[in-house]
């Protein structure tokens, strides 16, 4: 694409970034090509973790084009970055025009190999092989062409072709809304996070009120955790049970009292029973960084809006706070799926609790407006709930990076303090 034809004349999208990549790192790399106007690594609104992509804005379109040609698929902190022109026009991304899906890829095919194969048929806006968390290919990918005619040629010429050691299938990309979704009526439900002493008697007392049960079974996984399947006579009974019991706190008083102060409680999960294939598709859709509608932005950018059930940790609560009181405190900020104020053996609040929002946007709004707000004479702490392992890993990385920063201060003091020079970033690490 000629520089003058770029969607944003001198703006590049940089994807597939390592979580630890910062604006300073990108500045050093891209400023070697030409003067950079600004850089932004996009982050989650609640946790502030990197979303794995960012934008680099050059002063000159020619420098942006040179960076695209010379740095695309280069390694940054051990990961090959994916660079394309930033395409902010939502109509192009959402239309699906020119977007194709490539299935049964050889596991050795990476983004660059996919790009090289399909660039023969026309100008590519974006190209990506879907990979798991460890970076291994899932065996499929997406290519978005600038022109619909190029996509048609690619389908005609490459579908059924041997690439690597596998025969690929190339079809038009179908948006998620156009694909088959799970059944809306069902009678079989799946239940997990039940108490350790959960038995048939407890099952019947909990689920019988919702309708006649035709069959049920309680099972254990390899770790000894119980789960069960329950089949109702009517879909209405199954759906009512899911609506009213999912997210309910069924722990005993002793279990509540024994929970660590900042540990996230395991609430009852009740949902439609899925086949193994359905679960695999659902987990794959949630994890993969695929292109949805293509353009300059991947589904990584849309991920926060698609995320389900964001759980917040709330601290410094008054001992008189109840579940209902906690819900009332936060319900003005959006739809809440559950709210639990942790209690001691005397049924008094232990000073902390968890509020689960249906969307990340609502959760972000709650954090912004409720964190440090004074309630009953105490400033609340409101943040993203983390599992113990994730929190320990985050703290470990923070202290490790802090030690490394102190050790390397002498040679790169300007970068450590955020100073990037006159043409780059501001003194506080922001955009110049």
C-alpha positions as CSV (number, residue, x, y, z in Angstrom):
1,X,0.0,0.0,0.0
2,X,1.4,3.4,-0.9
3,X,1.8,5.8,2.0
4,X,-0.8,8.2,0.7
5,X,-3.3,5.4,0.6
6,X,-2.8,4.4,4.3
7,X,-6.0,4.5,6.3
8,X,-4.3,6.7,8.9
9,X,-1.5,8.3,6.9
10,X,1.3,7.7,9.3
11,X,-0.3,5.5,12.0
12,X,0.6,1.8,12.5
13,X,-1.0,-0.9,14.5
14,X,1.4,-3.2,16.3
15,X,0.0,-6.5,17.5
16,X,1.0,-9.8,19.1
17,X,3.1,-7.9,21.7
18,X,4.6,-9.6,24.8
19,X,2.7,-8.5,28.0
20,X,5.9,-6.8,29.3
21,X,6.5,-4.6,26.2
22,X,6.3,-0.9,27.1
23,X,6.0,2.3,25.2
24,X,9.7,2.9,25.9
25,X,10.7,-0.3,24.2
26,X,8.6,0.4,21.1
27,X,10.0,3.9,20.9
28,X,13.6,2.6,20.8
29,X,12.7,0.2,18.0
30,X,10.5,2.4,15.8
31,X,12.4,5.7,16.3
32,X,15.4,4.0,14.6
33,X,13.4,4.1,11.4
34,X,12.3,7.8,11.7
35,X,11.0,10.4,14.1
36,X,8.0,9.0,16.1
37,X,5.2,11.4,17.2
38,X,3.6,9.2,19.8
39,X,3.3,5.6,21.0
40,X,0.5,3.9,23.0
41,X,0.4,0.4,24.3
42,X,-3.3,-0.4,25.0
43,X,-4.2,-1.7,28.4
44,X,-7.2,-3.1,30.3
45,X,-9.3,-0.4,31.9
46,X,-9.5,-2.2,35.2
47,X,-6.2,-4.2,35.7
48,X,-4.0,-2.0,33.5
49,X,-2.5,-5.1,32.0
50,X,-1.3,-4.9,28.4
51,X,-3.8,-6.1,25.8
52,X,-1.0,-7.2,23.5
53,X,-1.3,-4.4,20.9
54,X,-0.6,-0.8,20.5
55,X,-0.2,2.1,18.0
56,X,2.8,4.0,16.7
57,X,2.3,7.3,15.1
58,X,5.1,8.7,12.8
59,X,5.5,12.3,11.8
60,X,6.0,11.2,8.1
61,X,4.0,8.6,6.2
62,X,7.2,7.5,4.4
63,X,8.8,6.5,7.7
64,X,5.6,4.6,8.7
65,X,5.7,2.7,5.4
66,X,9.4,1.9,5.9
67,X,8.8,0.6,9.4
68,X,6.0,-1.6,8.1
69,X,8.2,-3.0,5.4
70,X,11.3,-3.6,7.6
71,X,10.0,-4.4,11.1
72,X,6.9,-6.5,10.4
73,X,7.3,-9.9,12.1
74,X,10.5,-8.9,13.8
75,X,11.0,-10.2,17.3
76,X,10.3,-8.0,20.4
77,X,11.0,-9.8,23.7
78,X,10.9,-13.1,22.0
79,X,7.7,-12.6,20.1
80,X,7.2,-11.8,16.4
81,X,5.2,-8.6,16.3
82,X,2.5,-8.1,13.6
83,X,2.4,-4.6,12.0
84,X,-0.2,-3.2,9.7
85,X,-1.7,0.2,8.8
86,X,-4.1,1.4,11.5
87,X,-7.6,1.2,10.2
88,X,-10.0,3.0,12.5
89,X,-13.0,2.9,10.1
90,X,-15.4,0.5,11.9
91,X,-17.5,-0.1,8.9
92,X,-14.5,-1.7,7.1
93,X,-13.7,-3.9,10.1
94,X,-17.2,-5.0,10.7
95,X,-18.4,-5.6,7.2
96,X,-16.4,-8.8,6.7
97,X,-15.7,-7.8,3.1
98,X,-12.4,-9.3,1.8
99,X,-12.0,-11.4,5.0
100,X,-11.2,-15.1,4.6
101,X,-10.8,-18.1,7.0
102,X,-8.0,-20.6,6.5
103,X,-8.4,-24.0,8.2
104,X,-6.1,-27.1,8.6
105,X,-2.9,-25.1,8.5
106,X,0.4,-27.0,9.1
107,X,1.6,-26.2,12.7
108,X,4.8,-24.8,11.3
109,X,3.0,-22.0,9.4
110,X,3.4,-18.7,11.2
111,X,2.1,-15.2,10.5
112,X,4.9,-14.4,8.0
113,X,4.5,-17.6,6.1
114,X,0.7,-17.1,5.9
115,X,1.3,-13.5,4.7
116,X,3.8,-14.5,2.1
117,X,1.4,-17.2,0.7
118,X,-1.7,-15.0,0.4
119,X,0.0,-11.7,-0.6
120,X,0.2,-13.0,-4.1
121,X,-3.5,-12.2,-4.7
122,X,-3.7,-8.6,-3.5
123,X,-3.0,-6.1,-0.8
124,X,-3.5,-7.5,2.7
125,X,-4.8,-5.3,5.5
126,X,-4.3,-7.9,8.2
127,X,-3.1,-11.5,8.5
128,X,-2.9,-13.7,11.6
129,X,-2.4,-17.4,12.6
130,X,-4.4,-18.1,15.7
131,X,-2.1,-19.4,18.5
132,X,-2.6,-20.6,22.1
133,X,-1.1,-19.0,25.2
134,X,2.2,-20.8,24.7
135,X,2.5,-19.5,21.1
136,X,1.7,-22.8,19.3
137,X,-0.5,-22.6,16.2
138,X,-4.1,-23.8,16.6
139,X,-4.1,-24.8,12.9
140,X,-6.2,-22.0,11.5
141,X,-5.8,-18.3,10.6
142,X,-7.4,-15.2,9.0
143,X,-6.5,-13.0,6.1
144,X,-8.3,-9.7,5.4
145,X,-7.8,-8.2,1.9
146,X,-8.3,-4.6,0.9
147,X,-10.4,-5.8,-2.0
148,X,-13.2,-8.4,-2.2
149,X,-11.9,-9.6,-5.6
150,X,-8.5,-10.5,-4.0
151,X,-10.3,-12.6,-1.4
152,X,-12.3,-14.4,-4.1
153,X,-9.1,-15.2,-6.0
154,X,-7.4,-16.5,-2.9
155,X,-10.3,-18.8,-2.1
156,X,-10.4,-20.1,-5.7
157,X,-6.7,-20.6,-6.0
158,X,-5.6,-21.8,-2.5
159,X,-8.6,-23.8,-1.3
160,X,-7.5,-27.5,-1.5
161,X,-3.8,-26.6,-2.0
162,X,-1.1,-28.4,-0.1
163,X,0.8,-25.9,2.2
164,X,3.6,-27.5,4.2
165,X,2.3,-31.0,4.8
166,X,-1.4,-30.3,5.0
167,X,-4.2,-29.6,2.5
168,X,-5.8,-26.3,3.6
169,X,-9.4,-25.3,3.4
170,X,-10.1,-21.6,2.5
171,X,-13.5,-20.1,2.9
172,X,-15.2,-16.7,3.5
173,X,-15.0,-15.5,7.1
174,X,-18.3,-15.6,8.9
175,X,-19.0,-13.2,11.7
176,X,-19.9,-14.7,15.1
177,X,-23.5,-13.6,14.9
178,X,-23.9,-15.5,11.6
179,X,-22.6,-18.8,13.0
180,X,-24.7,-21.4,14.7
181,X,-25.1,-20.7,18.4
182,X,-26.0,-23.1,21.2
183,X,-29.5,-24.2,21.8
184,X,-31.8,-21.8,23.5
185,X,-34.0,-24.6,25.0
186,X,-32.5,-27.3,27.1
187,X,-33.3,-29.6,30.0
188,X,-29.9,-30.8,31.1
189,X,-27.7,-28.6,33.4
190,X,-24.2,-28.8,34.7
191,X,-23.4,-27.8,38.3
192,X,-20.0,-27.2,39.9
193,X,-18.4,-25.5,43.0
194,X,-20.7,-27.5,45.2
195,X,-19.8,-28.2,48.9
196,X,-17.5,-31.2,49.7
197,X,-20.4,-32.9,51.5
198,X,-22.8,-32.5,48.6
199,X,-25.0,-35.6,48.2
200,X,-28.3,-36.7,46.6
201,X,-30.4,-35.4,49.5
202,X,-28.8,-31.9,49.2
203,X,-29.2,-32.0,45.4
204,X,-32.9,-32.7,45.6
205,X,-33.6,-30.1,48.3
206,X,-31.8,-27.5,46.2
207,X,-33.2,-28.3,42.7
208,X,-36.6,-29.9,43.3
209,X,-38.3,-26.6,43.9
210,X,-37.7,-25.6,40.2
211,X,-39.4,-28.6,38.6
212,X,-39.6,-32.4,38.2
213,X,-36.1,-34.0,37.8
214,X,-35.9,-37.0,35.5
215,X,-32.3,-38.0,36.3
216,X,-29.3,-36.7,38.2
217,X,-25.7,-37.8,38.9
218,X,-23.0,-36.6,41.3
219,X,-19.4,-37.1,40.1
220,X,-15.8,-36.2,41.2
221,X,-12.8,-35.1,39.2
222,X,-9.2,-36.2,39.7
223,X,-8.8,-33.6,42.5
224,X,-11.8,-34.8,44.4
225,X,-14.0,-31.9,43.5
226,X,-17.6,-32.7,43.1
227,X,-19.8,-31.7,40.2
228,X,-23.1,-32.9,38.9
229,X,-25.5,-33.2,35.9
230,X,-29.3,-32.7,36.4
231,X,-31.9,-33.3,33.8
232,X,-35.3,-31.6,34.2
233,X,-38.6,-32.6,32.7
234,X,-39.1,-29.2,31.1
235,X,-36.8,-26.5,29.6
236,X,-38.6,-23.9,31.8
237,X,-37.6,-25.7,35.0
238,X,-33.9,-26.0,33.8
239,X,-33.7,-22.3,32.8
240,X,-35.3,-21.2,36.1
241,X,-32.7,-23.2,38.1
242,X,-29.9,-21.6,36.1
243,X,-31.2,-18.1,36.5
244,X,-31.8,-18.3,40.2
245,X,-28.9,-20.5,41.4
246,X,-26.0,-19.5,39.3
247,X,-23.5,-17.4,41.4
248,X,-25.2,-18.4,44.7
249,X,-22.9,-18.7,47.7
250,X,-23.6,-22.2,49.2
251,X,-20.6,-22.4,51.6
252,X,-20.9,-23.2,55.2
253,X,-20.2,-20.6,58.0
254,X,-16.9,-22.4,58.7
255,X,-15.8,-22.4,55.1
256,X,-16.5,-18.6,54.9
257,X,-14.6,-18.0,58.1
258,X,-11.6,-20.0,56.8
259,X,-11.2,-18.1,53.6
260,X,-8.2,-15.8,53.3
261,X,-9.0,-12.1,53.4
262,X,-8.2,-11.4,49.8
263,X,-9.1,-14.8,48.3
264,X,-11.9,-15.0,45.8
265,X,-14.8,-17.3,46.9
266,X,-15.9,-20.1,44.5
267,X,-19.6,-19.4,44.0
268,X,-22.0,-22.1,42.7
269,X,-21.9,-22.4,38.9
270,X,-25.1,-23.6,37.3
271,X,-25.4,-23.6,33.5
272,X,-26.5,-25.5,30.4
273,X,-24.7,-28.8,30.0
274,X,-22.5,-28.7,26.9
275,X,-20.9,-31.3,24.8
276,X,-17.1,-31.6,24.7
277,X,-17.0,-30.1,21.2
278,X,-19.1,-27.1,22.4
279,X,-16.8,-26.5,25.4
280,X,-13.7,-26.6,23.2
281,X,-15.2,-24.1,20.7
282,X,-16.3,-21.8,23.5
283,X,-12.9,-21.9,25.3
284,X,-11.1,-21.4,21.9
285,X,-13.3,-18.3,21.1
286,X,-12.5,-16.8,24.5
287,X,-8.8,-17.3,24.3
288,X,-7.8,-16.8,20.7
289,X,-6.6,-13.5,19.3
290,X,-8.4,-13.7,15.9
291,X,-9.4,-11.0,13.5
292,X,-13.1,-10.1,13.7
293,X,-13.9,-8.1,10.6
294,X,-10.2,-7.5,10.0
295,X,-8.9,-4.0,9.4
296,X,-6.1,-2.7,11.5
297,X,-7.4,-4.0,14.8
298,X,-7.8,-7.6,16.0
299,X,-10.3,-9.1,18.4
300,X,-7.7,-8.4,21.1
301,X,-9.0,-4.8,20.9
302,X,-12.6,-5.9,21.3
303,X,-11.8,-8.5,24.0
304,X,-12.6,-6.2,27.0
305,X,-16.0,-5.5,25.7
306,X,-16.7,-9.2,25.1
307,X,-15.4,-10.3,28.5
308,X,-18.0,-11.9,30.8
309,X,-18.5,-11.5,34.5
310,X,-15.7,-9.2,35.8
311,X,-15.2,-9.8,39.6
312,X,-14.1,-6.9,41.8
313,X,-12.5,-7.1,45.3
314,X,-13.8,-4.6,47.8
315,X,-12.0,-3.8,51.1
316,X,-12.5,-1.6,54.1
317,X,-16.2,-2.5,54.5
318,X,-18.1,-1.8,57.7
319,X,-18.8,-4.9,59.8
320,X,-22.5,-4.4,59.4
321,X,-22.5,-4.7,55.6
322,X,-24.6,-7.5,54.1
323,X,-24.7,-9.1,50.7
324,X,-27.8,-7.0,49.8
325,X,-26.1,-3.8,51.2
326,X,-23.0,-4.5,49.1
327,X,-25.1,-5.0,46.0
328,X,-27.0,-1.8,46.7
329,X,-23.7,0.1,47.1
330,X,-22.6,-0.8,43.6
331,X,-25.7,-1.4,41.5
332,X,-25.8,2.1,40.3
333,X,-22.8,1.4,38.1
334,X,-24.2,-1.5,36.1
335,X,-25.7,-5.0,36.0
336,X,-24.4,-7.2,38.9
337,X,-24.4,-11.0,38.7
338,X,-23.4,-11.5,42.4
339,X,-22.4,-9.7,45.5
340,X,-20.9,-11.4,48.6
341,X,-19.8,-9.7,51.8
342,X,-17.5,-12.2,53.6
343,X,-18.7,-13.1,57.1
344,X,-17.0,-14.4,60.3
345,X,-18.4,-17.0,62.6
346,X,-20.6,-14.4,64.3
347,X,-22.1,-13.4,60.9
348,X,-20.4,-10.0,60.8
349,X,-18.7,-8.7,57.7
350,X,-14.9,-9.4,57.8
351,X,-14.3,-6.1,56.1
352,X,-14.1,-7.3,52.5
353,X,-16.2,-8.7,49.8
354,X,-16.6,-9.4,46.1
355,X,-18.9,-7.8,43.5
356,X,-19.3,-9.4,40.1
357,X,-20.3,-7.2,37.1
358,X,-21.8,-8.6,33.9
359,X,-19.5,-6.4,31.8
360,X,-15.9,-5.0,32.0
361,X,-17.2,-1.6,31.1
362,X,-19.4,-1.5,34.2
363,X,-16.7,-2.9,36.3
364,X,-14.2,-0.2,35.1
365,X,-16.8,2.5,35.9
366,X,-17.3,1.1,39.4
367,X,-13.6,1.1,40.1
368,X,-13.2,4.6,38.8
369,X,-16.1,6.0,40.9
370,X,-15.9,3.8,44.1
371,X,-12.2,3.4,44.8
372,X,-11.3,5.5,47.8
373,X,-14.9,6.7,48.2
374,X,-15.7,7.1,51.9
375,X,-18.5,4.8,53.1
376,X,-19.3,4.6,56.8
377,X,-16.3,6.7,57.6
378,X,-13.8,4.4,55.7
379,X,-12.2,4.9,52.3
380,X,-13.1,1.8,50.2
381,X,-10.5,-0.1,48.2
382,X,-11.9,-1.4,44.9
383,X,-9.9,-3.3,42.4
384,X,-9.9,-6.4,40.2
385,X,-10.2,-9.7,42.1
386,X,-7.2,-12.0,41.5
387,X,-6.6,-15.6,42.3
388,X,-3.8,-16.1,44.8
389,X,-1.4,-17.6,42.1
390,X,-2.0,-14.7,39.7
391,X,-1.4,-12.1,42.5
392,X,1.8,-13.8,43.7
393,X,3.1,-13.9,40.1
394,X,2.3,-10.2,39.5
395,X,4.0,-9.2,42.7
396,X,7.0,-11.3,41.9
397,X,7.4,-9.7,38.5
398,X,6.9,-6.2,40.0
399,X,9.8,-6.7,42.5
400,X,12.0,-8.5,39.9
401,X,11.6,-5.7,37.4
402,X,12.1,-3.1,40.2
403,X,15.4,-4.7,41.1
404,X,16.5,-4.9,37.4
405,X,15.5,-1.2,37.0
406,X,17.7,-0.2,39.9
407,X,20.6,-2.3,38.6
408,X,20.4,-0.8,35.1
409,X,19.8,2.8,36.2
410,X,23.3,4.1,35.3
411,X,23.2,3.5,31.6
412,X,19.6,4.4,30.8
413,X,18.7,6.9,33.4
414,X,16.7,9.0,30.9
415,X,14.5,6.1,29.9
416,X,14.0,5.0,33.5
417,X,12.7,8.4,34.4
418,X,10.5,8.5,31.4
419,X,12.6,11.1,29.4
420,X,12.7,10.1,25.8
421,X,14.1,13.1,24.1
422,X,12.5,16.1,22.4
423,X,10.8,14.2,19.6
424,X,9.4,11.4,21.7
425,X,7.6,11.0,25.0
426,X,6.9,13.4,27.8
427,X,8.8,13.6,31.1
428,X,6.2,11.4,32.9
429,X,6.2,8.7,30.3
430,X,3.1,10.0,28.5
431,X,2.8,11.0,24.8
432,X,4.7,14.0,23.5
